C-alpha cells in the first residue's frame, strides 16, 4: 500500500490549488468576525447563511495584510461613510491560500465599497417594503398634529450634544414660550440602540395621555452610527406609535427608515426645536389676527348698530314731534270746544239764574209787601196751618211796618 506523509499531502493540495485555480476571485460573503491586530493586520471570518432559516452554510478565514488594509479600509470608509465591521455583506477580491500548517484561508486583495452601498440599500428597501406590506408605513403620518404641541416626550442620551442643543433652543426662545419636555434615556448608536429606543417608546406609551408628541433626537456622527435607525423592529414601533413622532437625528445626506415612517422628519435637534417654536408663533399670529378680525367686525357691528340707533332716534323724534303736534292740535281743538261748551253752559246757567232771580224777585216778601200784601205769623211761624185762638198775639209784617195784635175772635170758615 502506497502512502505519503501529511506534509506531502498538504503540499500536494497547495500545489494543486495554485495550479488549478484562478489567481483571484470576487466573492460575496458576510463578515462574521473582524479583528484588527496591533501590527496593522486585519483578521476576518467570512460566512454565508441561508436567508430564510439563517442557518450557517459555510465559513472561511480571511486576512488583510497591513499594507493593504490601510488603503482598503480608508477607501471603503470614504465611499460608504462607515468602517468595515462584522455583519456587513461585502464583495471581496480574494486569493485562495493553503498553508501546510494553518490550512485554507483567503487573502483579501480588495473590497468593493459600492457593492456594500447597494447591499445596504437593498436591505433598506426590503425593510421599507415589509413595513408597507404590514400596512404600517404611513400610520404615524396619519395622526393629526396638535395645534400647539407643548407636552413633549424626548428620546435621547442624557449627555448627547443634540439633546443639549434642543433644550437650549427651547428654554431660550425669543418668545418665552413654555414647553413641558420629559427625557426618556436611550442609547443612540451601536448594537443596543434600537432595543433601548423601543424600550423608551414602551415607557412613553404607558403614560401616553401626558404627551402630545415624541421626539427622537441625537447629535451628529458617522453614517455607521445611524444604522440602528434602519432597524425593522424600531421602525415598526415608530410607525405604529399612537401619537406623532418627530425625528431629528443629526444627518444631512441620507434618510433613515425611522425618518421615513415618522410623522415629521427634521435634520437636527435644533431644527425640531425651531419647528415647534415656529408652530407656536404661527398659531399665536393666527390667534392675534383672529382676535383683531373679531374686534374689527365687532367695531363695525357696533358702528352699524349705532347708526341704526341714531336713525331710530331721529325717526322716534320725528314721530314724537308729529304725535305731539297732532296732540297739540287735538288739545287746542278740545280747549276751543271746552271753552265754547263752558261758555254755552255758563250762558244757559246765567239764563237759569236770571229766571231764578226774577222768580225770587217775584216771590220776595218785600216785593209782595210793596204790592200791598202782608205776612202774619204766630210764635215766629206763619199762621197758615196753625190753630189760632182768642188771645193769641199775632205779628203782621207789611212793606213798612210790623204790627202786633191780639186775637179778639176767631171764626171758622165753613167748608
C-alpha positions, 0 to 999 in steps of 0.5 A: 500500500502506497502512502505519503506523509501529511506534509506531502499531502498538504503540499500536494493540495497547495500545489494543486490549488495554485495550479488549478485555480484562478489567481483571484476571485470576487466573492460575496460573503458576510463578515462574521468576525473582524479583528484588527491586530496591533501590527496593522493586520486585519483578521476576518471570518467570512460566512454565508447563511441561508436567508430564510432559516439563517442557518450557517452554510459555510465559513472561511478565514480571511486576512488583510495584510497591513499594507493593504488594509490601510488603503482598503479600509480608508477607501471603503470608509470614504465611499460608504461613510462607515468602517468595515465591521462584522455583519456587513455583506461585502464583495471581496477580491480574494486569493485562495491560500493553503498553508501546510500548517494553518490550512485554507484561508483567503487573502483579501486583495480588495473590497468593493465599497459600492457593492456594500452601498447597494447591499445596504440599500437593498436591505433598506428597501426590503425593510421599507417594503415589509413595513408597507406590506404590514400596512404600517408605513404611513400610520404615524403620518396619519395622526393629526398634529396638535395645534400647539404641541407643548407636552413633549416626550424626548428620546435621547442620551442624557449627555448627547450634544443634540439633546443639549442643543434642543433644550437650549433652543427651547428654554431660550426662545425669543418668545418665552414660550413654555414647553413641558419636555420629559427625557426618556434615556436611550442609547443612540448608536451601536448594537443596543440602540434600537432595543433601548429606543423601543424600550423608551417608546414602551415607557412613553406609551404607558403614560401616553395621555401626558404627551402630545408628541415624541421626539427622537433626537441625537447629535451628529456622527458617522453614517455607521452610527445611524444604522440602528435607525434602519432597524425593522423592529424600531421602525415598526414601533415608530410607525405604529406609535399612537401619537406623532413622532418627530425625528431629528437625528443629526444627518444631512445626506441620507434618510433613515427608515425611522425618518421615513415612517415618522410623522415629521422628519427634521435634520437636527435637534435644533431644527425640531426645536425651531419647528415647534417654536415656529408652530407656536408663533404661527398659531399665536399670529393666527390667534392675534389676527383672529382676535383683531378680525373679531374686534374689527367686525365687532367695531363695525357691528357696533358702528352699524348698530349705532347708526341704526340707533341714531336713525331710530332716534331721529325717526322716534323724534320725528314721530314724537314731534308729529304725535305731539303736534297732532296732540297739540292740535287735538288739545287746542281743538278740545280747549276751543270746544271746552271753552265754547261748551263752558261758555254755552253752559255758563250762558244757559246757567246765567239764563237759569239764574236770571229766571231764578232771580226774577222768580225770587224777585217775584216771590220776595216778601218785600216785593209782595209787601210793596204790592200791598200784601202782608205776612202774619205769623204766630210764635215766629211761624206763619199762621197758615196751618196753625190753630189760632185762638182768642188771645193769641198775639199775632205779628203782621209784617207789611212793606213798612211796618210790623204790627202786633195784635191780639186775637179778639175772635176767631171764626171758622170758615165753613167748608 
